[in-house]
Amino acid sequence: MAELAGAFETIMDTNMDLSTFNDLLDRHGPALDTWPEALRRDAEVLLSTSSEAADALADAQTLANLLAAMPDAPAPSHLAGRILSKATAADTEDPWQRLLDWLGGRLWRPVLAAGLPLAFGFAVGMVQLPSAEEDAYLAADVGLMAFSPTYAELADEE
Amino acid sequence: MSGASGHGVEERPDDSVRAALARDEALLAAIADGDGNAFESLVRLHLDAIHAYLFRLTGSRADAEDLAQETFLRVWQKAGNYQSGRVKVTTWLHTIAHRLAIDGFRKKRELPDSKAPEVIDPQADPAARQAASEQQRLLDQALSALPERQRAAILLCQVQGFSNAQAAEILGVKVRALESLLARARKALRESLSQLGVLMAETGGGTGGRI
């Protein structure tokens, strides 16, 4: 019998105090099935022994019911038509802007993908590389430099 | 949130949710291609929910109309920006609406966490106001007194039907931060309504009885 009583106490023991329960109630609301599983179990144990916890849950449920029962606030009947007219008017009044918006929204990626290599190639082409004739003169200059006395002196100093 | 018809063969909730999501994504894809009929369909499907959120958030019917209009004009212009599978279309719509409302608040030189400037619009339909219970009136009053971000959090989760994760996405905060906003909002509402006698006293004692 004592063993049974001890087991019962163990089962009824909970780590959740009233303050913690109230905090969780405020964070998660009164629908215990939406709480994290472990917390829900502890809460249910507390609820089975604490009338204050039960009162707090009842108040939270009353508040939730009041919020759920708020009267509808439908849009006025003319609003949908007004929105559709505005959207159409925006298209009509500024077709170029609409086109730019559409292009900007839809095509910038492929344009960029195609344009970058083109731009890069153009930039490279603009750099003036030496012609074959110029290459020859350059080579000659280098050669002269290589065999110039000044160069030889420098080479000895290295 | 709106969407369930409740007629004919009963569908499992998951089936109807998936069907609605597929429908919305197809509409957005068509709108991105300039389909005006698809745009009209999307407007008619979601305008009431967007308007209701903006009305309860701003407390002004005129502001709600203007913001709802701007929300859908943005959708018309930017439908191609929607990324299928990342967030639900309704979450995306509410994100646009919420951020326009925030911009509106800032333009009016209100701090993001300031309280609403007024109780529910006095221009509201008199018949609707008459029909609202005293409890609802007191709830409206308590909601209007909340700082704007707390009000947004509680409206999104408890009225518009979003999960904590979806509401966090809409508000642009982490889930933990959203839960903190909810906690402060619920606590403030509970205190207000307890003082007004709508709820029993807060845990730990107090006065007031349940209506």
Chai-1 contact restraints between the chains, C-beta under 6 A:
chainA,res_idxA,chainB,res_idxB,connection_type,confidence,min_distance_angstrom,max_distance_angstrom,comment,restraint_id
A,N22,B,T203,contact,1.0,0.0,6.0,A-B,restraint_1
A,D26,B,A183,contact,1.0,0.0,6.0,A-B,restraint_2
A,D26,B,R186,contact,1.0,0.0,6.0,A-B,restraint_3
A,D26,B,K187,contact,1.0,0.0,6.0,A-B,restraint_4
A,R27,B,E179,contact,1.0,0.0,6.0,A-B,restraint_5
A,R27,B,A183,contact,1.0,0.0,6.0,A-B,restraint_6
A,E52,B,T203,contact,1.0,0.0,6.0,A-B,restraint_7
A,D55,B,M200,contact,1.0,0.0,6.0,A-B,restraint_8
A,A56,B,T203,contact,1.0,0.0,6.0,A-B,restraint_9
A,D59,B,L199,contact,1.0,0.0,6.0,A-B,restraint_10
A,D59,B,M200,contact,1.0,0.0,6.0,A-B,restraint_11
A,T62,B,L199,contact,1.0,0.0,6.0,A-B,restraint_12
A,L63,B,L189,contact,1.0,0.0,6.0,A-B,restraint_13
A,L66,B,Q135,contact,1.0,0.0,6.0,A-B,restraint_14
A,L66,B,L139,contact,1.0,0.0,6.0,A-B,restraint_15
A,L67,B,Q158,contact,1.0,0.0,6.0,A-B,restraint_16
A,L67,B,V159,contact,1.0,0.0,6.0,A-B,restraint_17
A,M70,B,V159,contact,1.0,0.0,6.0,A-B,restraint_18
A,P71,B,A128,contact,1.0,0.0,6.0,A-B,restraint_19
A,P71,B,A132,contact,1.0,0.0,6.0,A-B,restraint_20
A,A73,B,A52,contact,1.0,0.0,6.0,A-B,restraint_21
A,A73,B,F55,contact,1.0,0.0,6.0,A-B,restraint_22
A,P74,B,D48,contact,1.0,0.0,6.0,A-B,restraint_23
A,A75,B,L47,contact,1.0,0.0,6.0,A-B,restraint_24
A,A75,B,D48,contact,1.0,0.0,6.0,A-B,restraint_25
A,A75,B,H51,contact,1.0,0.0,6.0,A-B,restraint_26
A,L79,B,E65,contact,1.0,0.0,6.0,A-B,restraint_27
A,A80,B,V43,contact,1.0,0.0,6.0,A-B,restraint_28
A,A80,B,R44,contact,1.0,0.0,6.0,A-B,restraint_29
A,A80,B,L47,contact,1.0,0.0,6.0,A-B,restraint_30
A,I83,B,V43,contact,1.0,0.0,6.0,A-B,restraint_31
A,I83,B,Q69,contact,1.0,0.0,6.0,A-B,restraint_32
A,I83,B,F72,contact,1.0,0.0,6.0,A-B,restraint_33
A,L84,B,E40,contact,1.0,0.0,6.0,A-B,restraint_34
A,K86,B,L73,contact,1.0,0.0,6.0,A-B,restraint_35
A,A87,B,W76,contact,1.0,0.0,6.0,A-B,restraint_36
A,G105,B,G80,contact,1.0,0.0,6.0,A-B,restraint_37
